[in-house]
Every structure is written in structure tokens, then in C-alpha cells.
């Protein structure tokens, strides 16, 4: 009987889980992950994203929840907030730590895909 091999996606999830176990203090919940994805993607596409833009994402959570998650991401070192040209609004930018996380996730994806 042939061995039942896990799919590339299941291997990917396993690698991501291992990555999170290496950095237990940096584990993100689904809301933080969603916010960080939006911040990094905006940075990648050279678009600015403001705190107000992020805390208005009602499909992700309430304003209070989202504001708290942004504080968590900042405390963990994944994001920094800088005044934009208006001065009254804060732009949210990914840090080197956040970009390194996405590099590691990319490596996990490549490794899982090559294992087929």
C-alpha cells in the first residue's frame, strides 16, 4: 500500500508552525497576522497605510480590538508608526523584523513546494 504523503500545503503549515515555535514571543493571532499582511503588502506596493485605515477594517475586528493589535505589533517590533505629511495622522510601516518574517515564510513555502 502506498504511503500517504502530506500535501505541499500541509507541509507548509507544519513548517510555519515550527517557525512560530522558534520565536514563541513573536507568535501572531489571526487579527495581527491580517493587519501585518496589509501593512507589508502596502509597503511592497509603495502605498502608505495609516492607523485610521487599519482601525476602520470592520470585517477584521472592532476599532478598539484593531488598535490594541496594532499596539501589540508595535511592542513585538513588527511595525513602527511615523507621522505622515499631514502631521496629525500616523503612517504604519513594517520593520526589518517583519520583513525578515516574510522572508522566512517564503522559505517555508519554497521548501514545502520542492518536497513534492
N, C-alpha and C positions, 0 to 999 in steps of 0.2 A: 504494500500500500504506500503511495507517495506521501512524503512529509508535507504537512500543511504549512507553507511558508507565509509569514505575515506580509500584508500588502506594504508597498512603499510608504503609504500614509501612516500606517500603524508603526512602522519603524521610525518614521519622522517624529511621531508623538512620543515614542519611547526615548528618542534622543533629546527631545525638548524637555521631557521630564527629568532626565539625567542632568541636563544643563541647569535646571531650576534647583536640583539638589546640591549642585556645586556651590551655588550662591543662594542659600536659604533666606538670607535677609533681603534679597532683591526680588523675591517672588511677587508677581503681579496678579491681582484679581482680574476678572474679565472686564470690568469697567476701566481699570487703569490701563490694561492692555489695549483696549479700544481707543482710549484717549491718546496713548503713546503712538499707536499706529497712525492716527490722524495727524499728530504733530510731526512725526518723522516723514510721512508722505507729503505733507505741505512743504516741509523743508526741502525735500527731494525735488519737488516741482517748482521750487523757488517762490512759493506763495507764503504770505505771512498769515499766521493764525493768532488770534487774540484770545485772552482769557474769556472775554464775553462771548466769542464764537463758540468756545468749548462748553461753557456752562449753560448755553442755550440748547444743547443737544438733548432735548426732552425724551428722545427714544432710547437714550443710554441711561439716564437717571435724572433725579431732581437737581435743581441748581445747587442746593446745599451738598448733596452727595458728590456731584461733579467737582465742586470747589474743594471739598475735602480730599478727593482723589488727586486733584492737581497738587495740593499741598503735600500729599504722600509722595507723588512722583518727584517733586522738588526735593523733599527731605532724603529720598533714596538716591538723589543725584542724577536722575534721568532727564530732568528738564531744568531750564533756567528761564526766568522771566525778566524781560528788559523793556523799558519804556519805548513805545514806538514814536514816530514823528509827531503825533498828536500830543504826547506827554501825559495825557490823562488815562491812556489805555496801555495795557501791558501785552507785549508780544511774547508768545511762548516758543522757546527754541529747544531742540534736543541737544543734549550734552554729548561729549565723546563717549561717555559710559553707555548712553542709549544707542549710539551708532555702533558701538562695539557689540552690543546685544544683538542687533540686527545682522551683523556680520556672522556672529556665532549661529544664529538661527539659519542663515543662508548656508553655512557649512553643514548643518544638520540636514537640511533639505537635499543638498548635493550628495551627501553620504547615503541618505536613505534611497535616493534615486539610483545611485550607482550600484547598490546592493541587489538589484533585480537581475 
